[in-house]
Amino acid sequence: MVQPVITKPISIVFVLLTAMSCLMTRAAGAEMQLFKGQTVYVPVYSHIYSGDREQPFYLAATLSIRNTDTRHAILLTAVDYYDSEGKFLKHYLDKDVSLNAMATQRYVVPESDKSGGSGAKFIIKWQSEKPVVEPLIESVMISTKTQQGISFTSRGRVLEAISP
């Protein structure tokens, strides 16, 4: 009499884990893309709306620019703030700012500044003499007024890039 072959669940799990490990190792070992500059769009919310009456909930916003390259500085050439309609509001830089390797720079839009609206944004331009890992650029919005606290983040999106 022929016995049916029963595959052990452990064998299947082992095969799946081995395959996933190979795929993840390949992705982790993939070469990181380098740049000599970028223009980055970062959404910022000076307020959001809540409830049926769309009551504004005002927020403070922090723009965080983190140089993730471990060896080379980047140069911030523009940090510009725009409102919901795309109207320019403010230059945050009077002159270019050098950001050393692994350094972070922040810019704050106070909660009392309602000029940007719910569709505010920053346009950041940076460059580097040498090819570098792209910086991490994001905004953090927060408010802790009353008993209702809220916070969330938005990541930047590259509009233009200068490849080496």
C-alpha positions as CSV (number, residue, x, y, z in Angstrom):
1,M,0.0,0.0,0.0
2,V,1.3,3.4,-0.9
3,Q,1.4,6.0,1.8
4,P,0.5,9.6,0.9
5,V,3.3,12.0,1.3
6,I,2.5,14.7,3.9
7,T,4.6,17.8,3.7
8,K,5.5,19.1,7.1
9,P,4.5,22.7,7.8
10,I,7.9,23.4,9.2
11,S,9.5,22.5,5.8
12,I,7.3,24.9,4.0
13,V,8.0,27.7,6.5
14,F,11.7,27.1,6.2
15,V,11.6,27.3,2.4
16,L,9.5,30.6,2.6
17,L,11.8,32.2,5.2
18,T,14.9,31.2,3.1
19,A,13.5,32.7,0.0
20,M,12.4,35.9,1.8
21,S,15.9,36.2,3.4
22,C,17.5,36.0,-0.1
23,L,15.3,38.7,-1.5
24,M,15.8,41.0,1.5
25,T,19.6,40.5,1.4
26,R,19.6,41.4,-2.3
27,A,17.5,44.6,-1.6
28,A,19.7,45.6,1.4
29,G,22.9,45.1,-0.6
30,A,21.5,47.2,-3.5
31,E,23.6,50.3,-4.3
32,M,22.1,53.5,-2.9
33,Q,21.5,56.2,-5.5
34,L,23.6,59.4,-5.1
35,F,22.7,63.0,-6.1
36,K,24.4,66.4,-6.4
37,G,21.3,68.3,-5.7
38,Q,17.5,68.3,-5.6
39,T,14.4,70.4,-5.4
40,V,12.0,69.0,-2.8
41,Y,8.3,69.7,-2.2
42,V,7.2,69.2,1.4
43,P,3.5,69.5,2.5
44,V,2.9,71.5,5.6
45,Y,-0.4,72.1,7.4
46,S,-0.9,75.3,9.4
47,H,-4.4,74.0,10.2
48,I,-6.7,71.1,9.5
49,Y,-10.4,70.9,9.8
50,S,-12.6,68.8,12.1
51,G,-16.3,68.2,12.6
52,D,-19.3,68.7,10.4
53,R,-18.8,72.5,10.6
54,E,-15.2,72.2,9.4
55,Q,-13.8,74.0,12.5
56,P,-10.1,74.8,11.9
57,F,-7.6,73.1,14.2
58,Y,-4.4,75.2,14.2
59,L,-1.0,73.5,14.2
60,A,2.6,74.4,14.7
61,A,4.8,72.9,11.9
62,T,8.5,72.0,12.0
63,L,10.4,71.4,8.8
64,S,13.2,69.0,9.4
65,I,16.1,68.6,6.9
66,R,18.5,65.8,7.8
67,N,21.7,65.2,5.9
68,T,21.8,61.4,5.8
69,D,25.2,61.3,4.1
70,T,27.9,60.1,6.5
71,R,30.9,61.8,4.8
72,H,29.9,64.9,3.0
73,A,28.1,68.2,3.7
74,I,25.2,69.6,1.6
75,L,24.4,73.2,0.9
76,L,20.8,74.4,1.4
77,T,20.2,77.1,-1.2
78,A,16.4,77.7,-0.7
79,V,13.8,77.1,2.0
80,D,10.7,78.8,0.8
81,Y,7.2,78.8,2.2
82,Y,4.0,78.9,0.1
83,D,0.3,79.1,1.0
84,S,-2.6,76.9,-0.2
85,E,-3.0,78.9,-3.4
86,G,0.7,78.6,-4.3
87,K,1.5,82.2,-3.3
88,F,5.0,82.8,-2.0
89,L,5.0,83.8,1.7
90,K,8.5,83.7,3.1
91,H,12.2,83.0,2.4
92,Y,13.5,81.1,5.4
93,L,17.1,81.5,4.2
94,D,18.9,84.9,3.9
95,K,22.0,83.1,2.7
96,D,23.0,79.5,1.8
97,V,23.4,77.2,4.8
98,S,25.9,74.3,4.9
99,L,24.7,71.2,6.6
100,N,27.5,68.9,7.7
101,A,27.4,65.2,7.3
102,M,24.7,63.7,9.5
103,A,23.6,67.2,10.7
104,T,20.0,68.4,10.9
105,Q,18.4,71.8,10.4
106,R,14.9,72.8,11.4
107,Y,12.5,75.6,10.5
108,V,9.4,76.3,12.5
109,V,6.1,77.8,11.4
110,P,4.4,78.8,14.7
111,E,0.9,77.8,15.5
112,S,-0.1,81.5,15.5
113,D,0.9,81.8,11.8
114,K,-2.3,80.9,9.9
115,S,-1.1,82.3,6.6
116,G,-0.2,79.0,4.9
117,G,-3.6,77.4,5.3
118,S,-4.3,73.7,5.0
119,G,-2.4,73.4,1.8
120,A,0.8,75.1,2.8
121,K,4.1,73.8,1.5
122,F,7.9,74.3,1.5
123,I,10.1,74.1,-1.5
124,I,13.7,73.2,-0.5
125,K,16.7,73.3,-2.8
126,W,20.0,71.8,-1.9
127,Q,23.2,70.9,-3.7
128,S,26.6,69.3,-3.0
129,E,30.0,69.4,-4.7
130,K,30.2,65.6,-4.4
131,P,27.6,63.0,-5.0
132,V,25.7,62.3,-1.7
133,V,22.9,60.2,-0.3
134,E,19.7,62.3,-0.5
135,P,18.7,64.0,2.7
136,L,15.5,63.1,4.6
137,I,13.2,66.1,4.5
138,E,9.9,66.0,6.3
139,S,7.5,68.1,8.3
140,V,6.0,67.5,11.7
141,M,2.7,69.1,12.6
142,I,1.6,69.3,16.2
143,S,-1.0,71.0,18.5
144,T,-1.7,70.2,22.2
145,K,-4.3,72.9,22.8
146,T,-7.3,72.0,24.9
147,Q,-7.6,68.3,25.8
148,Q,-7.3,67.3,22.1
149,G,-3.8,66.7,21.0
150,I,-2.7,65.9,17.5
151,S,0.5,65.3,15.6
152,F,1.5,63.8,12.3
153,T,4.3,63.9,9.7
154,S,4.6,64.5,5.9
155,R,7.6,63.4,3.8
156,G,9.1,65.5,1.1
157,R,8.7,64.6,-2.6
158,V,11.5,65.2,-5.1
159,L,10.5,67.5,-8.0
160,E,13.9,67.7,-9.7
161,A,17.2,65.9,-9.1
162,I,20.8,66.5,-10.2
163,S,22.5,63.2,-10.8
164,P,26.3,62.9,-10.7
